Amino acid sequence: MSRLTPSAAALSAALLVLAGCGGAGTFRTDRPQLKLTLDEYRIVPQDIVVKPGRLKFVVRNAGRLTHNLVIQIPPKKAGDPPEPVPGGRVDTMQPGQTAAPIKVTLAPGEYRLVCTIANHDDLGQFGTLKVQP
């Protein structure tokens, strides 16, 4: 049985992480479940591409502050407010808490992931969810 050197083990771990990613920091998955982590002030992964259909969101707050997650449809006209996706809201989580999973059916298009608490969105806690066939 062969053993990996620490350098080889680190390289193997990095390759496993990158295997789920697309180019330029985009995370791509065909799986019907998406795991997100929120902390000050980011959503990880931030740029995501998924297939259309039913998607289960499992969201964990790894931060020190309370956070939530809302899936929004970007406005069609400048100045209009974004529209929330029906059922696309994860309740506010305390630090270290994982929210009850939500399941949302998404049609092709672009959506916005955002924490709507205080000014977390303005501080960078948002992401993009592209649904592509």
C-alpha positions in Angstrom: 0.0 0.0 0.0 1.5 3.4 -1.0 1.4 6.5 1.2 1.0 10.0 -0.1 3.6 12.6 1.0 2.2 15.7 2.6 2.7 17.6 -0.7 0.9 15.0 -2.7 -1.9 14.8 -0.2 -2.4 18.6 -0.4 -2.3 18.5 -4.2 -4.9 15.7 -4.2 -7.2 17.7 -1.9 -6.9 20.8 -4.0 -7.8 18.9 -7.2 -10.9 17.4 -5.5 -12.0 20.9 -4.5 -11.4 22.3 -8.0 -13.1 19.3 -9.7 -16.5 20.9 -8.8 -15.6 24.3 -10.1 -15.9 25.8 -13.5 -13.6 28.5 -14.9 -12.9 31.8 -13.2 -14.3 31.0 -9.8 -17.6 29.6 -11.0 -19.0 26.5 -9.2 -20.8 24.1 -11.5 -22.9 21.2 -10.4 -25.5 18.8 -11.9 -26.5 17.6 -8.4 -30.0 18.3 -7.1 -28.6 19.7 -3.8 -26.6 22.8 -3.3 -24.6 23.5 0.0 -23.9 27.1 0.8 -21.9 28.6 3.6 -22.6 32.2 4.8 -20.2 34.3 6.9 -19.1 37.9 7.2 -19.9 39.1 4.4 -19.9 36.5 1.8 -21.8 33.5 0.3 -19.6 30.5 -0.6 -19.7 29.5 -3.4 -20.5 33.0 -4.8 -21.0 32.3 -8.5 -22.9 29.1 -9.2 -24.2 27.3 -12.4 -26.9 24.6 -12.1 -29.3 22.7 -14.3 -33.0 23.7 -14.4 -35.5 21.9 -12.1 -35.9 21.3 -8.4 -32.9 22.2 -6.3 -32.5 21.7 -2.5 -30.6 24.4 -0.7 -28.7 23.5 2.5 -27.4 26.6 4.1 -25.0 27.0 7.1 -24.0 30.1 9.0 -20.3 29.8 9.7 -20.1 33.5 10.7 -20.2 35.3 14.0 -23.4 37.4 13.1 -26.9 36.3 12.1 -27.5 35.7 8.4 -30.2 34.6 6.1 -30.5 33.8 2.4 -33.0 35.0 -0.2 -33.1 33.8 -3.8 -34.2 36.8 -6.0 -35.1 37.4 -9.6 -33.1 40.5 -10.7 -35.3 43.4 -11.8 -36.0 43.8 -15.5 -35.8 47.6 -15.3 -33.3 49.7 -13.5 -34.7 51.1 -10.3 -37.3 48.3 -9.8 -36.8 46.1 -6.7 -35.8 42.5 -7.2 -38.5 39.9 -6.9 -38.1 37.0 -4.4 -38.5 33.5 -5.8 -41.5 31.8 -4.3 -40.3 29.6 -1.4 -36.8 30.8 -2.0 -36.0 32.1 1.5 -33.9 30.6 4.3 -34.8 31.9 7.7 -32.4 33.9 9.8 -29.7 31.6 11.3 -27.7 32.2 14.4 -23.9 31.7 14.3 -23.0 28.0 13.7 -26.6 27.1 12.8 -27.7 25.2 9.7 -31.1 26.3 8.4 -33.9 23.9 7.5 -33.3 23.0 3.9 -35.6 24.6 1.2 -36.5 23.1 -2.2 -37.1 25.5 -5.1 -37.9 24.7 -8.7 -35.9 27.0 -10.9 -36.4 27.8 -14.6 -33.4 28.7 -16.9 -32.2 32.2 -16.1 -30.1 34.2 -13.7 -30.9 34.6 -10.0 -29.4 36.6 -7.2 -28.5 35.1 -3.8 -28.4 37.6 -1.0 -28.4 38.1 2.8 -31.2 40.7 3.5 -30.1 41.5 7.0 -29.1 45.1 7.6 -26.5 46.2 4.9 -24.9 42.7 4.5 -25.7 42.8 0.7 -23.9 46.2 0.4 -20.9 44.7 2.2 -20.6 41.9 -0.3 -22.8 39.1 0.9 -24.4 38.2 -2.4 -24.0 35.7 -5.2 -25.1 34.8 -8.6 -27.0 31.6 -9.5 -27.2 30.8 -13.2 -29.6 28.1 -14.3 -28.6 26.7 -17.7 -29.9 23.6 -19.5 
